[in-house]
Structures are given as C-alpha cells and as structure tokens.
Amino acid sequence: MGEWAAAYPDLDVSPIGILGRVQRIASVTSAQLDRNLEAHGIGRSEFDVLGALVRATRPLRASEVVSTTMLSGASVTKISDSLSRRGLLERRKSDRDGRVVLLVATDEGRRLVDEEIPRRLEDDRRVLSALSGAERGVLAELLRKISMTLGE
C-alpha cells in the first residue's frame, strides 16, 4: 500500500488494500479446497455441482444447477457427464415431461460431499477465527452490500 501511495500520491489507493486482501483470502482458501478435493479426484466446479444437488430437496434440471452454481450451461453439461461416468451423479427423465433430464447425486456422490463439507467448514472456520460472531455478521453484510453493486 505504501508503495502504491508513494507512486500515486494524488490517488486514494485504499481499495487495493481491501480487495487485495479479499483476493488473497479467496486464493488461499480455494487452494486448500483444491488440495482436499484432489483426494476424491474432483475439482472445485465438480464439487459445486455435487453440492448443489445434495442441498436440493429434489432432482434438478441442468438450468437450475447453472443458476445455483453460476457455472455456464456448457460447463454444467461437461461436468455432469464426467460425474455421471464416475458414478457420482445420475440422470433421470422427468415423470411429467420425458424430454426433461433431471440430475441427482448418487449415494456415492452424496457420501463425497458428506465427507468433504465438514472439512471445508472447519478450514473456513479457522480462516475466520480471528473474528467474533458479531464481526463475522458485520463482514458478511458488508460483503453482501459490495456484491450487490456487482449485480450478484
């Protein structure tokens, strides 16, 4: 920050300090999740798709997975193919409309998420351990407010 401020004394460089820290936290936590998921032979996007299916109370259309995960339709299709081949996801025809394909996590896919989500939450808890519960609430609200300016 000091170097940026010295190089550009007429500019407010404080956003670099804030967003740089957010990016650093995201980078470190994403790398940890990637390492944990390697043991299962899947990546973060695949875990996101499985997580969406496990959280859902019913089988989902691919378009619903797209809106939940923010992945592209093409990515969800490719990931679903891969997860299906590995027995982690199952495709089913809709009872109401046979043209509609629904996605559901298999028991093995659910076990993978059941095994990994406590580890992820513990890793995230450690990252946030310097904050009190009230501080976490304030931070979550502030980040939500910033996210809204991005249209997300």
C-alpha positions in Angstrom: 0.0 0.0 0.0 2.8 2.4 0.9 4.5 1.8 -2.4 1.3 2.4 -4.4 0.6 5.6 -2.3 4.1 6.8 -3.0 3.9 6.1 -6.7 0.5 7.7 -7.0 0.2 10.3 -4.2 -2.8 12.0 -5.7 -4.9 8.8 -5.7 -6.8 7.0 -3.0 -5.2 3.6 -3.2 -7.1 2.1 -0.2 -9.3 -0.1 -2.4 -6.2 -2.1 -3.3 -5.7 -2.9 0.3 -9.2 -4.1 0.8 -9.8 -6.0 -2.4 -6.2 -7.3 -2.4 -6.9 -8.9 1.0 -10.2 -10.4 -0.2 -8.4 -11.9 -3.2 -5.7 -13.3 -1.1 -8.2 -14.9 1.3 -10.1 -16.4 -1.7 -6.8 -17.6 -3.2 -5.6 -19.3 0.0 -9.0 -20.9 0.8 -9.5 -22.1 -2.8 -6.1 -23.7 -2.9 -6.8 -25.5 0.4 -10.2 -26.8 -1.0 -8.4 -27.9 -4.2 -5.9 -29.9 -2.1 -8.7 -31.6 -0.2 -10.7 -32.4 -3.3 -7.7 -34.0 -5.0 -8.1 -37.0 -2.7 -11.5 -37.5 -4.3 -10.3 -36.9 -7.9 -12.6 -34.0 -8.4 -12.2 -30.2 -8.8 -14.0 -27.3 -7.3 -16.5 -26.9 -10.1 -17.4 -30.6 -9.8 -17.8 -30.2 -6.1 -20.0 -27.2 -6.7 -22.3 -29.2 -8.9 -22.5 -32.1 -6.4 -23.1 -29.7 -3.6 -26.0 -28.1 -5.4 -27.6 -31.5 -6.0 -27.0 -32.6 -2.4 -28.5 -29.4 -1.0 -31.6 -29.6 -3.2 -34.7 -31.2 -1.9 -35.4 -32.7 -5.3 -33.6 -33.6 -8.6 -32.6 -30.5 -10.5 -32.6 -29.6 -14.2 -29.2 -28.6 -15.5 -30.5 -25.0 -15.9 -31.2 -24.9 -12.1 -27.7 -26.1 -11.4 -26.4 -23.3 -13.7 -28.3 -20.7 -11.7 -27.2 -22.2 -8.3 -23.5 -22.6 -9.2 -23.0 -19.6 -11.6 -21.3 -22.0 -13.9 -22.1 -21.9 -17.6 -24.5 -24.3 -19.2 -21.8 -25.9 -21.2 -19.7 -26.4 -18.1 -22.6 -28.0 -16.2 -23.2 -30.4 -19.1 -19.5 -31.3 -19.3 -19.2 -31.7 -15.5 -22.4 -33.7 -15.3 -21.1 -36.1 -18.0 -17.9 -36.6 -16.0 -19.6 -37.1 -12.7 -22.1 -39.5 -14.3 -19.3 -41.6 -15.7 -17.7 -41.8 -12.3 -21.0 -42.8 -10.6 -21.3 -39.6 -8.6 -24.3 -38.2 -10.4 -27.3 -39.8 -12.1 -29.5 -38.5 -14.9 -33.2 -39.3 -14.7 -36.1 -38.5 -17.1 -38.8 -36.3 -15.6 -42.0 -38.1 -14.8 -44.0 -35.1 -16.0 -42.1 -34.5 -19.2 -39.9 -37.2 -20.7 -37.9 -34.7 -22.6 -36.6 -33.1 -19.4 -33.5 -34.6 -17.9 -33.0 -34.2 -14.1 -29.8 -34.5 -12.2 -29.4 -36.1 -8.8 -26.3 -37.1 -6.7 -25.9 -40.8 -6.3 -25.3 -42.3 -2.8 -21.5 -42.2 -3.6 -21.7 -38.5 -4.7 -23.6 -37.7 -1.5 -21.0 -39.5 0.6 -18.3 -37.5 -1.0 -20.0 -34.2 -0.2 -20.9 -35.5 3.3 -17.2 -36.3 3.9 -15.8 -33.1 2.5 -18.2 -30.4 3.7 -17.2 -30.7 7.4 -13.5 -30.4 6.4 -14.3 -27.3 4.3 -16.3 -25.7 7.0 -13.5 -26.4 9.5 -10.9 -24.8 7.2 -13.2 -21.8 6.7 -13.8 -21.5 10.4 -10.0 -21.4 11.0 -9.7 -18.6 8.5 -12.4 -16.6 10.3 -11.3 -17.5 13.8 -9.8 -14.0 14.4 -13.3 -12.6 14.2 -16.1 -12.7 16.8 -19.5 -13.9 15.8 -20.7 -10.2 15.6 -17.7 -9.3 13.5 -18.5 -12.1 11.1 -22.0 -10.9 10.8 -20.9 -7.3 10.0 -18.3 -8.6 7.5 -20.9 -10.8 5.8 -23.3 -7.8 5.5 -20.6 -5.5 4.1 -19.5 -8.1 1.5 -23.2 -8.7 0.6 -23.5 -4.9 0.1 -20.4 -4.8 -2.2 -21.7 -7.9 -4.1 -24.9 -6.1 -4.8 -23.0 -3.3 -6.6 -21.7 -6.0 -8.9 -25.2 -7.2 -9.7 -24.7 -10.5 -8.0 
